[in-house]
Every structure is written in C-alpha cells, then in structure tokens.
Amino acid sequence: MTNIILLGPPGAGKGTQAAKLVDARNMVQLSTGDMLREAKTSGTEMGKMVAAVMDRGDLVTDEIVIGLIREKLEAGGDHGGFIFDGFPRTLAQADALGDLLAETGNTLDHVIALEVNDEVLVDRILGRAAEAVAAGGIARADDNAESLKVRLMAYYKQTSPLIGYYHAKGDLKSVDGLGTMDQVAADIAGVLDA
C-alpha cells in the first residue's frame, strides 16, 4: 500500500492525476471536498456535525477533517493506498496528518509537487472555462481571472510552505505539471515505482 500527497496550485492537475492513480493502481482518492459532501448526507454522528457546520456557512475545522480521514483510514479495504488531494493545506494540517498516520499505523510514502508556471496555469484554467462554455456546458464558478488570483494567493500563503516542510523531511519529489496528462502520469508513476 502506498500513501501519497499531491501538492500544487489550483488547476495544476491534482484531481486529474488522482483519478488516473485510482484507475491504474486501485488507490483511494481522499478529496476533502468530496469527503465533506459525503459526510454531510451520511447520517453518521460525524456527518451530522459536518452538516451543522456547513449549514451555518462556517468553515469546517481541521479536527473534523482529520476525523473524516481517520474514518477512511480505519475502514480498511482492498486498495493500493490513499491519495491525499487538497489536504493538508497548512503546516498545522500537515502535522495533524502525520500524527494521524502514525496513530493508525500508516505511513506517508511520497509527496509529489506538480510544478507549474503561473502564467501558463492561468491560461490553462481560463482556456478550460472557455472550452466548457463553447461546448454548451457551464464553467466552474471560480474559473475566472479574479477568482483565480484569489485562489493562487491563498495557495502561496497557506499551502506552498508545505513544499519546504516535506522537502526538509526528505519526502518531496517534484514533477513537471505542464506536460501532457499522460506525461505527468508517467512521471508520477516513475516516482512511485522508484
């Protein structure tokens, strides 16, 4: 079993690459957004807590997210490991995740940073939005220049320190996130199989 974190700014392709790993390696993607939506409708005690917080419009605490991750880790199952997508976002969350993994007898095997050039990234996301609209669909509400600036600033303020944190621990590997989807997937596979 291999447990990994995918790091990178919004639009770097973390979700796309996580989906490829789920298909290719039978890994479980732990996306905090998906877990919160799932918990909210689950009817469990944790789910009721999540629903109450979200219904008030409050931010879900780190403790709740760690609790949801704990449930997933303890559920076991026949899979190739976990992909942490969108978590941790802060140094405090990284510490909490490390503690949780140790408590549950799990390890963090790789932290993979998808490196991208901001200008290319902005062009990619705005192009994605334009393609969705041109195809008769709806672009993500936050796929516009203004929202993207806010999302990138939040990433650089809160999440980018994790790159140094995991580098210092010796866990970090970097992959060029601007290649084709298949090339990025091959580069990630190279890290996992090394």
N, CA and C atoms as a LAMMPS dump frame, in Angstrom:
ITEM: TIMESTEP
0
ITEM: NUMBER OF ATOMS
582
ITEM: BOX BOUNDS ff ff ff
-5.0000000000000000e+02 5.0000000000000000e+02
-5.0000000000000000e+02 5.0000000000000000e+02
-5.0000000000000000e+02 5.0000000000000000e+02
ITEM: ATOMS id mol type element x y z
1 1 1 N 0.843 -1.186 0
2 1 2 C 0 0 0
3 1 3 C 0.882 1.242 0
4 2 1 N 0.545 2.198 -0.834
5 2 2 C 1.315 3.43 -0.963
6 2 3 C 0.409 4.61 -0.673
7 3 1 N 0.822 5.467 0.247
8 3 2 C 0.054 6.673 0.578
9 3 3 C 0.824 7.897 0.102
10 4 1 N 0.124 8.77 -0.645
11 4 2 C 0.8 9.93 -1.209
12 4 3 C -0.023 11.2 -1.011
13 5 1 N 0.681 12.325 -1.075
14 5 2 C 0.046 13.637 -1.121
15 5 3 C 0.39 14.244 -2.471
16 6 1 N -0.608 14.809 -3.14
17 6 2 C -0.381 15.577 -4.354
18 6 3 C -0.472 17.049 -3.986
19 7 1 N 0.601 17.798 -4.242
20 7 2 C 0.626 19.23 -3.97
21 7 3 C 0.705 19.993 -5.284
22 8 1 N 0.142 21.168 -5.294
23 8 2 C 0.242 22.033 -6.46
24 8 3 C -0.852 23.076 -6.403
25 9 1 N -0.654 24.165 -7.114
26 9 2 C -1.646 25.236 -7.102
27 9 3 C -2.945 24.813 -7.781
28 10 1 N -4.011 25.603 -7.618
29 10 2 C -5.277 25.3 -8.282
30 10 3 C -5.063 25.174 -9.786
31 11 1 N -5.628 24.14 -10.379
32 11 2 C -5.535 23.953 -11.816
33 11 3 C -4.291 23.216 -12.271
34 12 1 N -3.452 22.775 -11.322
35 12 2 C -2.209 22.088 -11.692
36 12 3 C -2.463 20.671 -12.192
37 13 1 N -3.658 20.141 -11.956
38 13 2 C -3.981 18.802 -12.433
39 13 3 C -4.002 17.735 -11.358
40 14 1 N -4.077 18.147 -10.089
41 14 2 C -4.068 17.169 -8.993
42 14 3 C -5.247 16.201 -9.102
43 15 1 N -6.429 16.73 -9.343
44 15 2 C -7.623 15.873 -9.437
45 15 3 C -7.545 14.916 -10.611
46 16 1 N -7.073 15.407 -11.741
47 16 2 C -6.926 14.569 -12.936
48 16 3 C -5.94 13.439 -12.668
49 17 1 N -4.797 13.774 -12.073
50 17 2 C -3.781 12.752 -11.813
51 17 3 C -4.24 11.781 -10.725
52 18 1 N -4.972 12.277 -9.746
53 18 2 C -5.511 11.383 -8.709
54 18 3 C -6.451 10.361 -9.343
55 19 1 N -7.306 10.821 -10.256
56 19 2 C -8.243 9.906 -10.924
57 19 3 C -7.482 8.839 -11.711
58 20 1 N -6.386 9.227 -12.357
59 20 2 C -5.577 8.251 -13.098
60 20 3 C -4.974 7.215 -12.151
61 21 1 N -4.517 7.656 -10.974
62 21 2 C -3.948 6.733 -9.993
63 21 3 C -5.01 5.787 -9.435
64 22 1 N -6.211 6.298 -9.265
65 22 2 C -7.319 5.449 -8.796
66 22 3 C -7.54 4.321 -9.806
67 23 1 N -7.581 4.684 -11.094
68 23 2 C -7.81 3.677 -12.142
69 23 3 C -6.635 2.721 -12.294
70 24 1 N -5.415 3.264 -12.322
71 24 2 C -4.242 2.452 -12.631
72 24 3 C -3.747 1.62 -11.457
73 25 1 N -3.92 2.132 -10.237
74 25 2 C -3.303 1.474 -9.071
75 25 3 C -4.29 1.115 -7.971
76 26 1 N -5.573 1.275 -8.25
77 26 2 C -6.604 0.944 -7.266
78 26 3 C -6.407 1.704 -5.959
79 27 1 N -5.981 2.974 -6.082
80 27 2 C -5.795 3.805 -4.896
81 27 3 C -7.12 4.482 -4.552
82 28 1 N -7.221 5.003 -3.358
83 28 2 C -8.413 5.699 -2.896
84 28 3 C -8.094 7.185 -2.803
85 29 1 N -8.842 7.994 -3.537
86 29 2 C -8.631 9.435 -3.508
87 29 3 C -9.401 10.019 -2.333
88 30 1 N -8.679 10.679 -1.44
89 30 2 C -9.312 11.344 -0.318
90 30 3 C -9.311 12.846 -0.596
91 31 1 N -10.365 13.295 -1.24
92 31 2 C -10.539 14.709 -1.536
93 31 3 C -11.401 15.291 -0.428
94 32 1 N -10.895 16.315 0.246
95 32 2 C -11.635 16.846 1.397
96 32 3 C -13.017 17.325 0.988
97 33 1 N -13.136 17.971 -0.169
98 33 2 C -14.451 18.442 -0.617
99 33 3 C -15.432 17.29 -0.785
100 34 1 N -14.977 16.211 -1.437
101 34 2 C -15.836 15.041 -1.64
102 34 3 C -16.202 14.4 -0.304
103 35 1 N -15.212 14.299 0.597
104 35 2 C -15.478 13.673 1.898
105 35 3 C -16.491 14.481 2.702
106 36 1 N -16.401 15.804 2.629
107 36 2 C -17.34 16.649 3.369
108 36 3 C -18.755 16.506 2.809
109 37 1 N -18.869 16.501 1.485
110 37 2 C -20.199 16.338 0.874
111 37 3 C -20.781 14.971 1.218
112 38 1 N -19.944 13.935 1.171
113 38 2 C -20.383 12.58 1.503
114 38 3 C -20.814 12.493 2.97
115 39 1 N -20.014 13.082 3.852
116 39 2 C -20.32 13.035 5.288
117 39 3 C -21.621 13.764 5.592
118 40 1 N -21.824 14.892 4.914
119 40 2 C -22.999 15.724 5.188
120 40 3 C -24.298 14.945 4.98
121 41 1 N -24.288 14.019 4.031
122 41 2 C -25.506 13.264 3.731
123 41 3 C -25.504 11.853 4.319
124 42 1 N -24.464 11.515 5.109
125 42 2 C -24.307 10.136 5.58
126 42 3 C -25.214 9.764 6.741
127 43 1 N -25.597 10.755 7.541
128 43 2 C -26.419 10.453 8.712
129 43 3 C -25.614 9.988 9.918
130 44 1 N -24.287 9.859 9.795
131 44 2 C -23.457 9.452 10.931
132 44 3 C -23.309 10.64 11.886
133 45 1 N -22.772 10.38 13.074
134 45 2 C -22.54 11.465 14.034
135 45 3 C -21.618 12.52 13.429
136 46 1 N -20.53 12.048 12.807
137 46 2 C -19.598 12.977 12.177
138 46 3 C -20.312 13.736 11.055
139 47 1 N -21.138 13.032 10.309
140 47 2 C -21.881 13.657 9.218
141 47 3 C -22.828 14.738 9.704
142 48 1 N -23.488 14.485 10.834
143 48 2 C -24.393 15.493 11.401
144 48 3 C -23.611 16.738 11.83
145 49 1 N -22.409 16.509 12.374
146 49 2 C -21.571 17.633 12.786
147 49 3 C -21.156 18.459 11.563
148 50 1 N -20.748 17.766 10.499
149 50 2 C -20.344 18.44 9.262
150 50 3 C -21.518 19.226 8.687
151 51 1 N -22.691 18.603 8.646
152 51 2 C -23.874 19.268 8.091
153 51 3 C -24.203 20.536 8.862
154 52 1 N -24.137 20.457 10.187
155 52 2 C -24.454 21.628 11.013
156 52 3 C -23.477 22.773 10.728
157 53 1 N -22.198 22.448 10.637
158 53 2 C -21.185 23.476 10.383
159 53 3 C -21.395 24.089 8.994
160 54 1 N -21.587 23.23 8.002
161 54 2 C -21.745 23.716 6.631
162 54 3 C -23.044 24.502 6.459
163 55 1 N -24.107 24.045 7.114
164 55 2 C -25.39 24.749 7.009
165 55 3 C -25.323 26.145 7.611
166 56 1 N -24.46 26.313 8.616
167 56 2 C -24.265 27.644 9.214
168 56 3 C -23.378 28.515 8.327
169 57 1 N -22.741 27.892 7.332
170 57 2 C -21.835 28.644 6.473
171 57 3 C -20.456 28.815 7.07
172 58 1 N -20.174 28.052 8.147
173 58 2 C -18.869 28.137 8.796
174 58 3 C -17.864 27.234 8.083
175 59 1 N -16.592 27.502 8.307
176 59 2 C -15.552 26.629 7.784
177 59 3 C -15.446 25.398 8.667
178 60 1 N -15.256 24.262 8.038
179 60 2 C -15.097 23.014 8.776
180 60 3 C -13.709 23.025 9.417
181 61 1 N -13.645 22.65 10.679
182 61 2 C -12.379 22.693 11.41
183 61 3 C -11.435 21.581 10.956
184 62 1 N -10.158 21.787 11.24
185 62 2 C -9.167 20.756 10.946
186 62 3 C -9.5 19.465 11.681
187 63 1 N -10.014 19.594 12.907
188 63 2 C -10.346 18.401 13.693
189 63 3 C -11.404 17.551 12.995
190 64 1 N -12.384 18.206 12.405
191 64 2 C -13.434 17.461 11.694
192 64 3 C -12.845 16.764 10.477
193 65 1 N -12.029 17.477 9.712
194 65 2 C -11.435 16.87 8.513
195 65 3 C -10.544 15.692 8.911
196 66 1 N -9.74 15.865 9.95
197 66 2 C -8.891 14.763 10.428
198 66 3 C -9.769 13.591 10.872
199 67 1 N -10.909 13.896 11.507
200 67 2 C -11.837 12.835 11.908
201 67 3 C -12.368 12.06 10.715
202 68 1 N -12.69 12.773 9.635
203 68 2 C -13.171 12.109 8.411
204 68 3 C -12.071 11.247 7.796
205 69 1 N -10.856 11.759 7.788
206 69 2 C -9.735 10.987 7.239
207 69 3 C -9.483 9.749 8.098
208 70 1 N -9.58 9.926 9.429
209 70 2 C -9.406 8.782 10.334
210 70 3 C -10.41 7.674 9.993
211 71 1 N -11.682 8.059 9.755
212 71 2 C -12.702 7.065 9.399
213 71 3 C -12.301 6.29 8.15
214 72 1 N -11.778 7.007 7.149
215 72 2 C -11.374 6.358 5.894
216 72 3 C -10.185 5.426 6.124
217 73 1 N -9.2 5.887 6.894
218 73 2 C -8.023 5.059 7.159
219 73 3 C -8.397 3.798 7.931
220 74 1 N -9.301 3.939 8.885
221 74 2 C -9.666 2.805 9.731
222 74 3 C -10.651 1.858 9.057
223 75 1 N -11.281 2.313 7.963
224 75 2 C -12.247 1.462 7.256
225 75 3 C -11.565 0.294 6.555
226 76 1 N -10.257 0.448 6.316
227 76 2 C -9.525 -0.639 5.664
228 76 3 C -9.979 -0.811 4.225
229 77 1 N -10.004 -2.048 3.773
230 77 2 C -10.425 -2.33 2.411
231 77 3 C -9.263 -2.79 1.558
232 78 1 N -9.618 -3.305 0.399
233 78 2 C -8.625 -3.842 -0.53
234 78 3 C -8.313 -2.778 -1.578
235 79 1 N -7.248 -2.03 -1.358
236 79 2 C -6.879 -0.964 -2.285
237 79 3 C -5.381 -0.752 -2.232
238 80 1 N -4.898 0.09 -3.145
239 80 2 C -3.462 0.294 -3.274
240 80 3 C -2.895 1.419 -2.436
241 81 1 N -3.724 2.044 -1.601
242 81 2 C -3.259 3.145 -0.769
243 81 3 C -4.133 4.371 -0.947
244 82 1 N -3.739 5.445 -0.269
245 82 2 C -4.537 6.667 -0.27
246 82 3 C -3.819 7.801 -0.979
247 83 1 N -4.602 8.617 -1.665
248 83 2 C -4.106 9.842 -2.282
249 83 3 C -4.757 10.987 -1.531
250 84 1 N -3.958 11.8 -0.873
251 84 2 C -4.483 12.971 -0.174
252 84 3 C -4.481 14.127 -1.166
253 85 1 N -5.675 14.555 -1.535
254 85 2 C -5.857 15.576 -2.571
255 85 3 C -6.556 16.772 -1.932
256 86 1 N -5.838 17.872 -1.807
257 86 2 C -6.426 19.058 -1.186
258 86 3 C -6.246 19.092 0.326
259 87 1 N -5.523 18.145 0.848
260 87 2 C -5.217 18.098 2.275
261 87 3 C -3.893 17.38 2.424
262 88 1 N -2.993 17.905 3.201
263 88 2 C -3.091 19.12 4.007
264 88 3 C -2.908 20.383 3.165
265 89 1 N -3.442 21.487 3.693
266 89 2 C -3.274 22.796 3.057
267 89 3 C -2.386 23.718 3.882
268 90 1 N -2.185 23.374 5.146
269 90 2 C -1.392 24.225 6.042
270 90 3 C -0.391 23.358 6.803
271 91 1 N 0.577 24.021 7.419
272 91 2 C 1.567 23.287 8.217
273 91 3 C 0.913 22.582 9.398
274 92 1 N -0.066 23.225 10.026
275 92 2 C -0.76 22.595 11.158
276 92 3 C -1.48 21.327 10.69
277 93 1 N -2.096 21.378 9.514
278 93 2 C -2.769 20.192 8.983
279 93 3 C -1.755 19.094 8.651
280 94 1 N -0.578 19.49 8.149
281 94 2 C 0.462 18.501 7.836
282 94 3 C 0.907 17.783 9.103
283 95 1 N 1.09 18.533 10.183
284 95 2 C 1.454 17.918 11.46
285 95 3 C 0.356 16.974 11.938
286 96 1 N -0.903 17.427 11.842
287 96 2 C -2.028 16.605 12.294
288 96 3 C -2.14 15.326 11.462
289 97 1 N -1.924 15.44 10.151
290 97 2 C -1.98 14.257 9.291
291 97 3 C -0.848 13.296 9.645
292 98 1 N 0.346 13.821 9.879
293 98 2 C 1.471 12.967 10.27
294 98 3 C 1.181 12.209 11.554
295 99 1 N 0.614 12.91 12.532
296 99 2 C 0.246 12.272 13.804
297 99 3 C -0.804 11.184 13.586
298 100 1 N -1.819 11.495 12.755
299 100 2 C -2.887 10.528 12.498
300 100 3 C -2.339 9.286 11.798
301 101 1 N -1.49 9.481 10.802
302 101 2 C -0.917 8.33 10.108
303 101 3 C -0.138 7.45 11.082
304 102 1 N 0.641 8.078 11.954
305 102 2 C 1.414 7.311 12.937
306 102 3 C 0.481 6.546 13.887
307 103 1 N -0.57 7.217 14.352
308 103 2 C -1.527 6.587 15.281
309 103 3 C -2.209 5.379 14.662
310 104 1 N -2.486 5.453 13.366
311 104 2 C -3.24 4.381 12.704
312 104 3 C -2.329 3.355 12.038
313 105 1 N -1.018 3.486 12.273
314 105 2 C -0.082 2.507 11.72
315 105 3 C 0.141 2.656 10.231
316 106 1 N -0.095 3.838 9.697
317 106 2 C 0.108 4.101 8.272
318 106 3 C 1.358 4.95 8.077
319 107 1 N 1.826 5.009 6.852
320 107 2 C 2.98 5.836 6.523
321 107 3 C 2.611 6.784 5.389
322 108 1 N 3.39 7.83 5.26
323 108 2 C 3.295 8.717 4.102
324 108 3 C 4.499 8.37 3.237
325 109 1 N 4.239 7.819 2.056
326 109 2 C 5.322 7.294 1.236
327 109 3 C 5.921 8.316 0.281
328 110 1 N 5.082 9.184 -0.271
329 110 2 C 5.577 10.182 -1.22
330 110 3 C 4.739 11.449 -1.13
331 111 1 N 5.406 12.574 -1.307
332 111 2 C 4.727 13.852 -1.504
333 111 3 C 5.191 14.335 -2.868
334 112 1 N 4.236 14.474 -3.779
335 112 2 C 4.565 14.84 -5.154
336 112 3 C 4.021 16.235 -5.438
337 113 1 N 4.962 17.14 -5.751
338 113 2 C 4.587 18.518 -6.083
339 113 3 C 4.496 18.638 -7.597
340 114 1 N 3.328 19.072 -8.086
341 114 2 C 3.16 19.342 -9.509
342 114 3 C 3.595 20.778 -9.746
343 115 1 N 4.738 20.944 -10.379
344 115 2 C 5.284 22.281 -10.599
345 115 3 C 4.726 22.865 -11.889
346 116 1 N 4.269 24.1 -11.795
347 116 2 C 3.684 24.774 -12.957
348 116 3 C 4.119 26.24 -12.976
349 117 1 N 4.1 26.812 -14.154
350 117 2 C 4.347 28.234 -14.324
351 117 3 C 3.005 28.942 -14.179
352 118 1 N 2.939 29.97 -13.325
353 118 2 C 1.659 30.63 -13.048
354 118 3 C 0.969 31.168 -14.295
355 119 1 N 1.731 31.788 -15.195
356 119 2 C 1.107 32.361 -16.395
357 119 3 C 0.482 31.274 -17.257
358 120 1 N 1.193 30.167 -17.42
359 120 2 C 0.661 29.054 -18.2
360 120 3 C -0.553 28.466 -17.49
361 121 1 N -0.477 28.387 -16.177
362 121 2 C -1.579 27.855 -15.389
363 121 3 C -2.841 28.7 -15.562
364 122 1 N -2.7 30.019 -15.492
365 122 2 C -3.843 30.913 -15.676
366 122 3 C -4.43 30.715 -17.066
367 123 1 N -3.564 30.654 -18.079
368 123 2 C -4.05 30.427 -19.45
369 123 3 C -4.783 29.092 -19.542
370 124 1 N -4.255 28.062 -18.881
371 124 2 C -4.869 26.729 -18.913
372 124 3 C -6.27 26.775 -18.304
373 125 1 N -6.396 27.403 -17.15
374 125 2 C -7.69 27.418 -16.453
375 125 3 C -8.703 28.269 -17.207
376 126 1 N -8.279 29.425 -17.684
377 126 2 C -9.214 30.273 -18.435
378 126 3 C -9.601 29.598 -19.742
379 127 1 N -8.66 28.864 -20.352
380 127 2 C -8.977 28.095 -21.565
381 127 3 C -9.967 26.983 -21.27
382 128 1 N -9.801 26.326 -20.115
383 128 2 C -10.719 25.261 -19.701
384 128 3 C -12.136 25.818 -19.55
385 129 1 N -12.223 27.015 -18.97
386 129 2 C -13.54 27.64 -18.789
387 129 3 C -14.159 27.975 -20.141
388 130 1 N -13.353 28.526 -21.043
389 130 2 C -13.869 28.888 -22.364
390 130 3 C -14.32 27.656 -23.134
391 131 1 N -13.57 26.561 -23.033
392 131 2 C -13.944 25.308 -23.707
393 131 3 C -15.267 24.773 -23.172
394 132 1 N -15.451 24.841 -21.855
395 132 2 C -16.692 24.346 -21.254
396 132 3 C -17.89 25.131 -21.77
397 133 1 N -17.751 26.44 -21.829
398 133 2 C -18.844 27.289 -22.306
399 133 3 C -19.098 27.048 -23.791
400 134 1 N -18.018 26.948 -24.589
401 134 2 C -18.154 26.719 -26.036
402 134 3 C -18.843 25.389 -26.329
403 135 1 N -18.645 24.415 -25.455
404 135 2 C -19.259 23.097 -25.653
405 135 3 C -20.69 23.057 -25.118
406 136 1 N -21.198 24.216 -24.711
407 136 2 C -22.574 24.274 -24.221
408 136 3 C -22.705 23.942 -22.753
409 137 1 N -21.581 23.781 -22.088
410 137 2 C -21.601 23.463 -20.664
411 137 3 C -21.479 24.715 -19.825
412 138 1 N -21.157 24.492 -18.582
413 138 2 C -21.007 25.6 -17.639
414 138 3 C -19.601 25.521 -17.056
415 139 1 N -18.91 26.633 -17.053
416 139 2 C -17.576 26.677 -16.452
417 139 3 C -17.715 26.684 -14.936
418 140 1 N -16.671 26.205 -14.253
419 140 2 C -16.668 26.315 -12.801
420 140 3 C -16.799 27.78 -12.432
421 141 1 N -17.555 28.06 -11.389
422 141 2 C -17.797 29.447 -10.981
423 141 3 C -16.5 30.176 -10.659
424 142 1 N -15.481 29.425 -10.195
425 142 2 C -14.24 30.09 -9.819
426 142 3 C -13.171 30.015 -10.915
427 143 1 N -13.553 29.624 -12.128
428 143 2 C -12.618 29.616 -13.256
429 143 3 C -12.672 30.942 -14.001
430 144 1 N -12.29 31.998 -13.315
431 144 2 C -12.172 33.311 -13.952
432 144 3 C -10.944 33.994 -13.369
433 145 1 N -10.473 35.02 -14.063
434 145 2 C -9.192 35.639 -13.699
435 145 3 C -9.177 36.144 -12.253
436 146 1 N -10.27 36.778 -11.824
437 146 2 C -10.298 37.353 -10.475
438 146 3 C -10.265 36.268 -9.393
439 147 1 N -11.132 35.264 -9.539
440 147 2 C -11.153 34.166 -8.562
441 147 3 C -9.834 33.419 -8.551
442 148 1 N -9.256 33.269 -9.738
443 148 2 C -8.002 32.542 -9.832
444 148 3 C -6.89 33.251 -9.072
445 149 1 N -6.848 34.565 -9.163
446 149 2 C -5.84 35.33 -8.413
447 149 3 C -6.005 35.087 -6.915
448 150 1 N -7.242 35.086 -6.441
449 150 2 C -7.517 34.861 -5.017
450 150 3 C -7.095 33.438 -4.625
451 151 1 N -7.434 32.451 -5.462
452 151 2 C -7.086 31.056 -5.168
453 151 3 C -5.573 30.85 -5.164
454 152 1 N -4.874 31.472 -6.129
455 152 2 C -3.419 31.345 -6.171
456 152 3 C -2.773 32.011 -4.959
457 153 1 N -3.286 33.18 -4.575
458 153 2 C -2.725 33.873 -3.409
459 153 3 C -2.912 33.018 -2.152
460 154 1 N -4.092 32.415 -1.993
461 154 2 C -4.333 31.547 -0.839
462 154 3 C -3.371 30.357 -0.863
463 155 1 N -3.149 29.803 -2.056
464 155 2 C -2.217 28.679 -2.167
465 155 3 C -0.818 29.092 -1.719
466 156 1 N -0.338 30.222 -2.246
467 156 2 C 1.032 30.628 -1.926
468 156 3 C 1.187 31.018 -0.461
469 157 1 N 0.144 31.586 0.136
470 157 2 C 0.23 31.974 1.551
471 157 3 C 0.147 30.763 2.473
472 158 1 N -0.781 29.851 2.187
473 158 2 C -1.059 28.761 3.121
474 158 3 C -0.375 27.449 2.764
475 159 1 N -0.421 27.076 1.485
476 159 2 C -0.035 25.723 1.109
477 159 3 C 1.397 25.594 0.624
478 160 1 N 1.922 26.596 -0.058
479 160 2 C 3.272 26.438 -0.597
480 160 3 C 4.33 26.187 0.486
481 161 1 N 4.155 26.65 1.744
482 161 2 C 5.15 26.284 2.771
483 161 3 C 5.282 24.769 2.975
484 162 1 N 4.268 24.002 2.548
485 162 2 C 4.349 22.548 2.684
486 162 3 C 5.452 21.967 1.814
487 163 1 N 5.786 22.655 0.722
488 163 2 C 6.847 22.164 -0.149
489 163 3 C 8.167 22.129 0.627
490 164 1 N 8.469 23.215 1.34
491 164 2 C 9.664 23.236 2.174
492 164 3 C 9.591 22.248 3.328
493 165 1 N 8.419 22.136 3.924
494 165 2 C 8.198 21.224 5.058
495 165 3 C 8.51 19.778 4.655
496 166 1 N 7.927 19.34 3.543
497 166 2 C 8.141 17.951 3.124
498 166 3 C 9.522 17.743 2.508
499 167 1 N 10.087 18.802 1.908
500 167 2 C 11.453 18.701 1.399
501 167 3 C 12.417 18.451 2.56
502 168 1 N 12.227 19.187 3.652
503 168 2 C 13.094 19.031 4.826
504 168 3 C 12.975 17.631 5.42
505 169 1 N 11.811 17.013 5.297
506 169 2 C 11.612 15.65 5.802
507 169 3 C 12.154 14.59 4.828
508 170 1 N 12.507 15.025 3.612
509 170 2 C 13.024 14.093 2.614
510 170 3 C 11.936 13.358 1.848
511 171 1 N 10.687 13.816 1.959
512 171 2 C 9.562 13.125 1.319
513 171 3 C 9.19 13.69 -0.043
514 172 1 N 9.696 14.877 -0.393
515 172 2 C 9.199 15.607 -1.558
516 172 3 C 9.895 15.202 -2.854
517 173 1 N 9.069 14.982 -3.877
518 173 2 C 9.539 14.795 -5.244
519 173 3 C 8.743 15.765 -6.106
520 174 1 N 9.408 16.365 -7.083
521 174 2 C 8.735 17.315 -7.966
522 174 3 C 8.567 16.722 -9.352
523 175 1 N 7.436 17.059 -9.967
524 175 2 C 7.101 16.599 -11.306
525 175 3 C 6.654 17.823 -12.102
526 176 1 N 7.04 17.897 -13.366
527 176 2 C 6.604 18.991 -14.23
528 176 3 C 5.117 18.815 -14.506
529 177 1 N 4.312 19.706 -13.951
530 177 2 C 2.869 19.609 -14.104
531 177 3 C 2.345 20.169 -15.413
532 178 1 N 3.233 20.689 -16.269
533 178 2 C 2.78 21.308 -17.518
534 178 3 C 2.896 20.382 -18.721
535 179 1 N 3.328 19.156 -18.507
536 179 2 C 3.365 18.199 -19.605
537 179 3 C 1.957 17.747 -19.951
538 180 1 N 1.859 16.847 -20.911
539 180 2 C 0.547 16.282 -21.233
540 180 3 C 0.072 15.471 -20.031
541 181 1 N -1.229 15.187 -19.979
542 181 2 C -1.758 14.397 -18.859
543 181 3 C -1.021 13.066 -18.74
544 182 1 N -0.771 12.428 -19.892
545 182 2 C -0.108 11.128 -19.869
546 182 3 C 1.351 11.243 -19.442
547 183 1 N 2.031 12.325 -19.856
548 183 2 C 3.427 12.503 -19.457
549 183 3 C 3.533 12.742 -17.955
550 184 1 N 2.632 13.579 -17.428
551 184 2 C 2.634 13.829 -15.98
552 184 3 C 2.348 12.531 -15.231
553 185 1 N 1.393 11.75 -15.739
554 185 2 C 1.067 10.469 -15.1
555 185 3 C 2.276 9.541 -15.131
556 186 1 N 3.01 9.526 -16.24
557 186 2 C 4.201 8.675 -16.347
558 186 3 C 5.278 9.139 -15.371
559 187 1 N 5.436 10.449 -15.233
560 187 2 C 6.423 10.981 -14.286
561 187 3 C 6.056 10.633 -12.844
562 188 1 N 4.752 10.718 -12.527
563 188 2 C 4.302 10.319 -11.179
564 188 3 C 4.548 8.831 -10.957
565 189 1 N 4.238 8.021 -11.967
566 189 2 C 4.485 6.579 -11.86
567 189 3 C 5.967 6.298 -11.618
568 190 1 N 6.824 7.086 -12.275
569 190 2 C 8.258 6.93 -12.074
570 190 3 C 8.666 7.182 -10.63
571 191 1 N 8.057 8.181 -10.007
572 191 2 C 8.331 8.469 -8.596
573 191 3 C 7.846 7.301 -7.729
574 192 1 N 6.632 6.821 -7.992
575 192 2 C 6.054 5.774 -7.155
576 192 3 C 6.772 4.447 -7.303
577 193 1 N 7.323 4.203 -8.491
578 193 2 C 7.958 2.909 -8.747
579 193 3 C 9.461 2.898 -8.493
580 194 1 N 10.002 4.07 -8.126
581 194 2 C 11.459 4.177 -7.912
582 194 3 C 11.903 3.386 -6.694
